[in-house]
Amino acid sequence: MLNDVGAFDPRYFLYFEETDLWLRAQRSGWELWAVGEAVATHIQATSAQTAGRRLYKGCISEYFFRSRFQYLTEHFGWPAAAAAELGELSVIFARASYRRLRGRNIDDFWVRLRAPVLGRPLRGPDERERR
């Protein structure tokens, strides 16, 4: 399969690399199987917490949102990626406004806004090094 569709795309860092690989495999005609007996333990955000970066819902926000926009742009086009991101921002703005009116903390809203918004997808493996 890897010879057919290629390995992990180096433009993704930390998030969406496996989602991209599996979608490429599926679109090339490969079957995707889930093995119910397989067991993996993932302690959410353990490595992310040690990175010293801002987290949004347990993810390093700058990497998560840039990778998500890359994935959506590459596989569904820029208009769909932009619509998804702007729709999400509208929902979290409404939620933050409601929470603010009720006197609650909205730190996660500010963390999200500091992450890439409509993040320009990376064009190749060496572009990350120039950042």
Backbone torsions as a table, in degrees:
resi	resn	phi	psi	omega
1	MET	NA	-44.8	-178.7
2	LEU	-63.0	-34.4	175.7
3	ASN	-66.0	-30.5	-178.2
4	ASP	-79.7	-49.2	-172.8
5	VAL	-105.9	-9.8	-178.0
6	GLY	93.0	166.9	-178.6
7	ALA	-87.2	-164.0	177.4
8	PHE	-58.8	137.9	179.3
9	ASP	-77.4	120.2	-176.6
10	PRO	-68.2	-7.8	177.1
11	ARG	-72.5	-18.0	177.6
12	TYR	-93.1	135.0	176.4
13	PHE	-126.1	113.0	170.9
14	LEU	81.6	-30.5	-178.3
15	TYR	-136.0	144.1	174.0
16	PHE	74.1	0.1	179.6
17	GLU	-65.7	-38.9	179.6
18	GLU	-75.4	-34.1	178.3
19	THR	-63.9	-42.1	176.9
20	ASP	-62.7	-46.3	-179.0
21	LEU	-60.7	-46.1	-177.8
22	TRP	-68.3	-35.4	178.3
23	LEU	-68.3	-40.6	176.6
24	ARG	-62.0	-40.6	179.1
25	ALA	-64.3	-45.4	-179.4
26	GLN	-62.9	-42.8	-179.8
27	ARG	-67.1	-21.6	177.0
28	SER	-88.8	3.6	175.8
29	GLY	98.9	1.7	178.5
30	TRP	-77.3	144.1	175.3
31	GLU	-84.2	141.0	175.4
32	LEU	-106.9	130.1	-177.9
33	TRP	-120.8	142.4	171.1
34	ALA	-107.4	131.7	-179.6
35	VAL	-106.9	106.4	-175.3
36	GLY	-63.7	-26.0	-179.2
37	GLU	-79.3	-15.9	-179.3
38	ALA	-68.9	138.8	-178.5
39	VAL	-126.7	129.7	174.9
40	ALA	-134.7	142.3	178.4
41	THR	-112.4	123.5	179.4
42	HIS	-123.8	117.2	178.8
43	ILE	-90.6	104.0	-170.5
44	GLN	-53.0	128.3	171.8
45	ALA	67.0	12.6	-179.0
46	THR	-62.2	-51.2	179.9
47	SER	-71.6	-33.7	179.1
48	ALA	-63.3	-38.0	-178.8
49	GLN	-66.4	-29.6	-179.0
50	THR	-82.2	-9.2	-177.3
51	ALA	-77.1	-15.5	-179.5
52	GLY	70.9	22.6	179.8
53	ARG	-107.3	164.0	177.1
54	ARG	-68.9	133.1	179.9
55	LEU	-107.3	143.2	173.1
56	TYR	-126.6	112.3	-178.9
57	LYS	54.5	39.6	176.5
58	GLY	85.0	1.5	-179.6
59	CYS	-113.0	149.4	173.7
60	ILE	-72.7	108.0	-166.9
61	SER	-58.5	-43.3	-176.3
62	GLU	-62.2	-35.8	179.3
63	TYR	-80.3	-42.0	-177.5
64	PHE	-60.3	-50.8	-174.1
65	PHE	-72.7	-33.6	176.2
66	ARG	-67.1	-43.4	179.4
67	SER	-66.4	-39.8	179.5
68	ARG	-63.2	-43.9	179.6
69	PHE	-65.4	-38.7	176.1
70	GLN	-58.1	-49.0	-178.4
71	TYR	-61.5	-50.2	-177.9
72	LEU	-64.0	-40.7	179.4
73	THR	-64.3	-46.6	-176.4
74	GLU	-64.9	-40.6	-172.7
75	HIS	-99.0	-20.0	-176.4
76	PHE	-128.6	-2.6	177.6
77	GLY	94.1	154.7	-177.6
78	TRP	-61.3	-42.8	179.8
79	PRO	-59.2	-42.0	179.3
80	ALA	-67.7	-40.5	179.1
81	ALA	-64.1	-43.7	179.6
82	ALA	-65.6	-41.6	179.2
83	ALA	-63.2	-42.0	179.0
84	ALA	-63.5	-44.4	-178.2
85	GLU	-68.4	-44.2	179.5
86	LEU	-67.4	-34.8	175.0
87	GLY	-63.5	-44.2	178.0
88	GLU	-62.1	-44.2	179.8
89	LEU	-62.6	-36.7	177.4
90	SER	-63.9	-42.7	179.9
91	VAL	-66.1	-45.5	-178.1
92	ILE	-71.2	-27.7	174.5
93	PHE	-66.1	-44.9	178.5
94	ALA	-62.2	-43.6	178.6
95	ARG	-63.0	-42.9	179.3
96	ALA	-65.5	-38.6	178.4
97	SER	-62.6	-44.6	178.4
98	TYR	-62.3	-46.0	179.8
99	ARG	-63.2	-38.9	-179.7
100	ARG	-64.9	-42.8	178.1
101	LEU	-61.6	-29.3	179.6
102	ARG	-90.5	4.8	177.5
103	GLY	77.6	22.3	-178.3
104	ARG	-98.8	164.7	-178.5
105	ASN	-69.8	136.7	176.8
106	ILE	-125.1	30.0	-179.7
107	ASP	-57.5	-37.6	-179.3
108	ASP	-62.9	-30.2	176.5
109	PHE	-63.3	-44.7	-179.3
110	TRP	-69.4	-35.2	176.0
111	VAL	-62.1	-43.4	179.3
112	ARG	-63.1	-41.6	-178.9
113	LEU	-69.0	-25.3	177.8
114	ARG	-79.4	-16.7	176.7
115	ALA	-77.8	165.2	179.6
116	PRO	-57.3	133.4	174.9
117	VAL	-114.4	125.2	-173.1
118	LEU	51.9	45.7	-176.8
119	GLY	-57.6	129.0	179.8
120	ARG	-63.0	121.7	178.6
121	PRO	-61.5	146.1	177.0
122	LEU	-73.2	146.1	-176.3
123	ARG	-94.6	-26.9	-178.3
124	GLY	-161.4	173.8	-173.9
125	PRO	-64.2	-27.9	-177.0
126	ASP	-88.6	-7.3	-179.3
127	GLU	-67.4	-33.8	179.9
128	ARG	-60.9	-36.0	-178.1
129	GLU	-66.3	-27.6	-179.1
130	ARG	-78.7	-12.5	-176.8
131	ARG	-80.6	NA	NA
